[in-house]
Amino acid sequence: MVDVFSLNPGDKVRIVSCWNSPHNENKAGLMDAYLGTTMTVKSVHEENGLVHAHMIEDQCDAHRNGQGWRWYGNMIESVNDVNVCDKSDLWDDLMNLIGVNVPK
């Protein structure tokens, strides 16, 4: 479990590898594709007293209409050793995610 308030945009986090209740995951299994993956924090929000993060990698998830999922602290296993990413890498990741070919 990770303190979501401690996360910053660009941090790389590992999503848990299996759901252990209560995780607030999508009960229909639509978030299962992200289990065990590394994702990049896009933003952190507090809503109704609950803190969650949005990730860059799920923003185009067909089930979320471009809004991405809400990731709570108990859904995040760890913050990777690399907490600060090169902003150009983050930009390249974002452009590739939306389908823009970024020359190297």
Beta strands, then each sheet from edge to edge (+ up, - down):
strand 1: 12-15
strand 2: 38-47
strand 3: 50-55
strand 4: 76-79
sheet 1: 3+ 2- 1+ 4-
end
